[in-house]
């Protein structure tokens, strides 16, 4: 049975290869080009992690801190800036990265874990294809970890034409690809569930609209399930999709003329996401950052969304051209 509520993840590049040409491996987290980072601190056996490391983004620059993470990382303490998982910080098997002035100390790895060769620790590979532009769901246990291994056809931007949940990978709009998923020889640790099994909130498709994980996290923040102290999960925050986009109020006259079509595209998509999650109005408050690159524009802006329960202030980060949204998230 087709499931219309699925997860989505953000794309990390505006570059789109020619149709039919195999793509290089694409991960769901951006990886900076130059190595670097401080020395690793000694392990602390008492907390169950292999050790901790400080990683800092200065002057809004991305920083990579090389460390074997065993695909398990958690923030120990924030030292400065805004540190949002999968947005201003993330990790791979070989490193932790930070950007946007996030400065933090991170726990990493498993105490006493046997090293695993990065790239060889996936549980398997599955082919998932959207034929005739139709949505397709491929059932597989992902453990919250999926990587595009090879594009077979169509445009495959993470979070737009493909995404995943814990139980399946989905493709849409003609994307056909092979995906690596899960963890090989994953053994649950005693005590709390390992972070690497949980995975980040990666968004959903609600009423046919891709809704960013950051927006769902904002809406779920502080909400509890009825009759329980358990937090509402992001995928449970919208019980009934709204009808139509939120009313958009955005004066872009002060922006460069060349940027306005791309920024307007971002605003329109943001209004659709606010609307489908129950919001009625979205207002553009101020520009935080705007730059051109890779054939499109990147914008960070402060916004206010109006919901029945009240107004919510938030930031959007968007990469777009006048005709395509490559990445849009909320914080």
C-alpha positions as CSV (number, residue, x, y, z in Angstrom):
1,X,0.0,0.0,0.0
2,X,1.4,3.4,-0.9
3,X,2.4,5.5,2.0
4,X,2.1,9.2,1.3
5,X,3.9,10.3,4.4
6,X,7.6,9.6,4.0
7,X,10.8,11.2,5.0
8,X,13.0,13.5,3.0
9,X,16.5,14.6,3.4
10,X,18.2,17.7,2.1
11,X,20.5,17.9,-0.9
12,X,24.0,19.1,-0.6
13,X,24.7,20.5,-4.0
14,X,23.2,22.5,-6.8
15,X,25.1,20.5,-9.4
16,X,22.9,18.1,-11.5
17,X,24.5,15.6,-13.8
18,X,23.2,14.7,-17.2
19,X,20.4,12.2,-17.3
20,X,21.5,8.7,-17.6
21,X,25.1,9.3,-16.5
22,X,26.0,7.5,-13.2
23,X,26.7,9.9,-10.4
24,X,29.4,9.8,-7.8
25,X,28.4,8.6,-4.3
26,X,26.2,11.2,-2.7
27,X,25.8,11.4,1.1
28,X,23.1,13.2,3.0
29,X,25.6,15.5,4.8
30,X,27.9,18.1,3.2
31,X,31.6,17.3,3.5
32,X,34.1,20.2,3.2
33,X,37.1,19.9,0.8
34,X,40.0,20.6,3.1
35,X,41.0,18.4,6.1
36,X,41.7,19.9,9.5
37,X,40.6,20.1,13.0
38,X,42.1,19.9,16.5
39,X,43.6,16.9,18.2
40,X,41.3,14.3,19.7
41,X,40.8,14.4,23.5
42,X,41.5,11.3,25.6
43,X,38.6,8.8,25.9
44,X,36.3,8.8,28.9
45,X,35.3,5.2,29.5
46,X,32.6,6.3,32.0
47,X,30.3,7.7,29.3
48,X,30.4,4.8,26.9
49,X,31.9,6.8,24.0
50,X,35.3,6.3,22.6
51,X,36.2,10.0,23.3
52,X,35.4,13.6,22.6
53,X,36.6,16.3,20.3
54,X,36.1,20.0,19.9
55,X,35.1,21.2,16.4
56,X,34.5,24.9,15.7
57,X,33.3,26.9,12.7
58,X,34.9,30.3,12.7
59,X,33.8,33.3,10.5
60,X,30.9,31.2,9.2
61,X,33.3,28.8,7.5
62,X,32.9,25.0,7.3
63,X,35.4,23.1,9.4
64,X,36.1,19.3,9.2
65,X,37.5,17.5,12.2
66,X,39.0,14.2,11.3
67,X,38.1,11.3,13.7
68,X,36.9,7.7,13.3
69,X,33.3,8.1,14.6
70,X,32.0,4.5,14.3
71,X,29.0,6.4,12.9
72,X,28.0,7.5,16.4
73,X,28.2,11.2,17.4
74,X,26.4,13.4,19.9
75,X,26.8,16.9,21.1
76,X,28.5,17.0,24.6
77,X,28.2,20.8,24.9
78,X,27.6,23.8,22.7
79,X,30.4,26.4,22.9
80,X,28.9,29.0,20.7
81,X,26.6,29.7,17.7
82,X,23.6,27.7,16.7
83,X,24.3,23.9,16.4
84,X,21.5,22.0,14.6
85,X,22.1,18.4,13.6
86,X,22.2,17.9,9.8
87,X,22.1,21.6,9.3
88,X,25.1,23.2,11.0
89,X,26.8,20.0,12.1
90,X,27.0,16.4,11.1
91,X,29.3,13.5,10.6
92,X,30.5,10.6,8.5
93,X,32.5,7.5,9.4
94,X,35.7,9.5,9.2
95,X,34.9,13.0,10.4
96,X,32.7,15.5,12.2
97,X,31.8,18.8,10.4
98,X,30.5,22.1,11.6
99,X,29.4,25.3,9.7
100,X,27.5,28.5,10.2
101,X,29.6,29.4,13.3
102,X,28.6,26.3,15.3
103,X,31.2,25.6,17.9
104,X,30.8,22.5,20.1
105,X,32.4,19.6,21.8
106,X,31.2,16.2,20.5
107,X,31.1,12.7,21.9
108,X,32.0,10.1,19.3
109,X,32.4,6.3,18.7
110,X,31.8,3.4,21.0
111,X,34.1,2.5,23.9
112,X,36.0,-0.7,23.0
113,X,34.5,-0.9,19.5
114,X,36.3,-2.8,16.8
115,X,37.1,-0.4,14.0
116,X,35.1,-0.8,10.8
117,X,36.4,0.3,7.4
118,X,34.3,3.3,6.3
119,X,32.4,2.7,3.1
120,X,32.3,-1.1,3.7
121,X,29.9,-1.1,6.7
122,X,26.5,-0.8,4.9
123,X,24.0,-3.6,5.3
124,X,23.3,-3.8,1.6
125,X,22.3,-2.1,-1.6
126,X,18.8,-1.8,-3.1
127,X,17.6,-0.4,-6.5
128,X,14.6,1.9,-6.3
129,X,13.1,3.4,-9.4
130,X,10.4,5.9,-10.2
131,X,8.9,4.9,-13.5
132,X,6.8,7.4,-15.6
133,X,7.4,10.0,-12.9
134,X,5.5,8.1,-10.2
135,X,6.2,7.8,-6.6
136,X,7.8,4.5,-5.6
137,X,8.5,3.1,-2.1
138,X,11.1,0.3,-1.6
139,X,10.8,-1.5,1.7
140,X,14.1,-2.0,3.5
141,X,15.4,-1.5,7.1
142,X,17.7,1.6,6.8
143,X,18.6,2.2,10.5
144,X,18.3,5.9,9.6
145,X,21.2,5.7,7.2
146,X,21.0,5.8,3.3
147,X,23.5,6.9,0.7
148,X,22.9,7.3,-3.1
149,X,25.5,4.9,-4.6
150,X,24.7,5.2,-8.3
151,X,22.1,7.2,-10.3
152,X,20.6,5.3,-13.1
153,X,18.3,8.0,-14.6
154,X,16.4,11.2,-13.9
155,X,17.2,13.9,-11.4
156,X,18.0,12.5,-7.9
157,X,18.3,15.4,-5.4
158,X,18.1,14.2,-1.8
159,X,15.0,15.5,-0.2
160,X,13.4,16.4,-3.5
161,X,13.3,13.3,-5.6
162,X,14.4,10.7,-3.0
163,X,14.5,10.2,0.7
164,X,14.0,7.6,3.4
165,X,12.5,6.5,6.7
166,X,13.6,3.8,9.1
167,X,11.6,1.3,7.0
168,X,11.9,2.3,3.4
169,X,13.5,4.4,0.7
170,X,11.3,6.4,-1.6
171,X,11.9,7.9,-5.1
172,X,9.7,10.2,-7.2
173,X,9.6,12.3,-10.4
174,X,11.7,9.9,-12.5
175,X,14.6,9.3,-10.1
176,X,16.1,5.8,-10.6
177,X,19.1,4.8,-8.5
178,X,20.9,2.2,-6.4
179,X,21.1,3.1,-2.7
180,X,23.4,1.8,0.1
181,X,21.6,1.4,3.4
182,X,21.9,0.5,7.1
183,X,24.9,-0.8,9.0
184,X,26.6,-4.1,8.6
185,X,26.8,-6.2,11.8
186,X,24.8,-3.7,13.8
187,X,24.7,-5.0,17.4
188,X,22.5,-3.0,19.9
189,X,24.4,-1.8,23.0
190,X,23.0,-2.3,26.5
191,X,21.1,0.6,27.9
192,X,19.6,3.4,25.7
193,X,19.3,2.8,22.0
194,X,22.4,3.8,20.1
195,X,22.2,7.2,18.4
196,X,23.2,5.7,15.1
197,X,20.0,3.7,15.0
198,X,17.8,6.7,15.6
199,X,19.1,9.0,12.8
200,X,18.1,12.6,12.3
201,X,14.6,13.9,11.5
202,X,14.7,13.9,7.7
203,X,11.3,15.4,6.9
204,X,8.1,14.0,5.4
205,X,5.9,14.2,2.4
206,X,2.5,15.5,3.6
207,X,-0.3,16.1,1.1
208,X,2.1,15.7,-1.7
209,X,4.4,18.5,-0.4
210,X,8.0,17.8,0.8
211,X,8.1,19.2,4.3
212,X,11.6,19.9,5.8
213,X,12.7,18.0,8.9
214,X,13.6,21.3,10.5
215,X,10.0,22.6,10.3
216,X,8.6,19.4,11.7
217,X,11.1,19.6,14.6
218,X,10.1,23.2,15.4
219,X,6.4,22.2,15.4
220,X,7.0,19.2,17.6
221,X,9.2,21.0,20.0
222,X,7.7,21.0,23.5
223,X,4.6,19.0,22.5
224,X,3.6,15.9,24.5
225,X,1.4,13.0,23.5
226,X,-2.0,13.1,25.1
227,X,-2.0,11.6,28.5
228,X,1.7,11.0,28.4
229,X,5.1,12.7,29.1
230,X,6.5,11.3,25.9
231,X,7.5,13.9,23.3
232,X,5.5,14.0,20.0
233,X,7.7,12.6,17.2
234,X,8.1,14.9,14.2
235,X,6.2,12.5,11.9
236,X,3.2,12.7,14.3
237,X,3.0,16.5,14.5
238,X,0.6,16.9,11.6
239,X,-2.5,14.8,12.0
240,X,-4.5,16.5,9.1
241,X,-2.8,18.3,6.2
242,X,-3.8,21.9,5.7
243,X,-5.4,23.2,2.6
244,X,-3.3,25.3,0.2
245,X,-0.2,27.4,0.9
246,X,0.0,30.0,3.7
247,X,-0.6,33.6,2.6
248,X,2.9,35.0,1.9
249,X,4.0,38.5,2.8
250,X,7.4,39.2,1.4
251,X,8.8,42.5,0.0
252,X,11.9,41.5,-1.9
253,X,12.5,44.9,-3.5
254,X,15.7,45.5,-1.6
255,X,17.3,42.4,-2.9
256,X,19.4,42.3,-6.1
257,X,17.2,42.0,-9.1
258,X,19.0,38.8,-10.3
259,X,18.3,37.1,-7.0
260,X,14.6,37.8,-6.7
261,X,13.2,35.0,-8.9
262,X,15.2,32.4,-7.0
263,X,14.4,33.9,-3.6
264,X,10.7,34.1,-4.6
265,X,10.8,30.4,-5.5
266,X,12.1,29.7,-2.0
267,X,9.4,31.8,-0.3
268,X,6.7,30.1,-2.3
269,X,7.9,26.7,-1.4
270,X,8.2,27.7,2.3
271,X,4.6,29.0,2.2
272,X,3.4,25.7,0.8
273,X,5.2,23.8,3.7
274,X,3.7,26.2,6.3
275,X,0.3,25.8,4.7
276,X,0.3,22.0,4.6
277,X,1.4,21.8,8.2
278,X,-1.6,24.0,9.3
279,X,-0.2,27.5,9.1
280,X,-2.2,30.4,7.6
281,X,0.4,33.1,7.0
282,X,4.2,33.4,6.4
283,X,6.0,36.8,6.7
284,X,9.5,37.7,5.5
285,X,11.1,39.7,8.3
286,X,14.7,40.3,7.3
287,X,17.6,39.0,5.3
288,X,20.4,37.3,7.1
289,X,22.6,36.1,4.3
290,X,22.5,36.0,0.5
291,X,25.1,34.7,-2.0
292,X,25.3,33.5,-5.6
293,X,26.9,30.2,-6.5
294,X,26.6,27.1,-8.7
295,X,24.1,28.6,-11.0
296,X,21.6,29.6,-8.3
297,X,21.3,31.6,-5.0
298,X,21.6,30.7,-1.3
299,X,19.5,32.6,1.1
300,X,19.1,32.6,4.9
301,X,16.2,34.8,6.2
302,X,14.2,35.4,9.4
303,X,10.5,34.6,9.0
304,X,7.4,34.5,11.1
305,X,4.8,31.8,10.5
306,X,1.2,32.1,11.9
307,X,-0.5,29.0,13.2
308,X,-3.8,28.6,15.0
309,X,-2.0,28.3,18.3
310,X,0.1,31.5,17.7
311,X,3.0,33.0,15.8
312,X,6.4,31.2,15.4
313,X,9.6,32.9,14.5
314,X,12.0,30.9,12.5
315,X,14.8,31.0,10.0
316,X,14.8,29.4,6.5
317,X,17.9,28.4,4.6
318,X,17.3,27.8,0.9
319,X,19.3,26.9,-2.2
320,X,17.4,27.5,-5.4
321,X,17.2,28.7,-9.0
322,X,14.2,30.4,-10.4
323,X,12.7,27.0,-11.4
324,X,14.1,24.5,-8.9
325,X,14.4,24.2,-5.1
326,X,17.5,22.2,-4.3
327,X,17.5,22.6,-0.5
328,X,15.1,24.2,1.9
329,X,15.1,23.8,5.7
330,X,13.9,25.6,8.8
331,X,15.5,26.3,12.2
